[in-house]
């Protein structure tokens, strides 16, 4: 019986992608108000709504993508 390494290439690719998404989120979230105010002349109320929407979408999509009931139903190799 061949034992598989826990840190195989597929696992490392998924972990790298997850890190890049989280890093981009935490780097760009503080810069979004500056971008919106300079390029679109957005007020504080619109900037606040955009930040709440973006953070809410990130939290919702992250919870859906990592929920066991969803990814356990996918076919295994």
Secondary structure by P-SEA (a helix, b strand, c coil): cbbbbcccaaaaaaaaaaaaaaaaaaaaccaaaaaaaacccccaaaaaaaaaaaaaaaaaaaaaaacaaaaaacccc
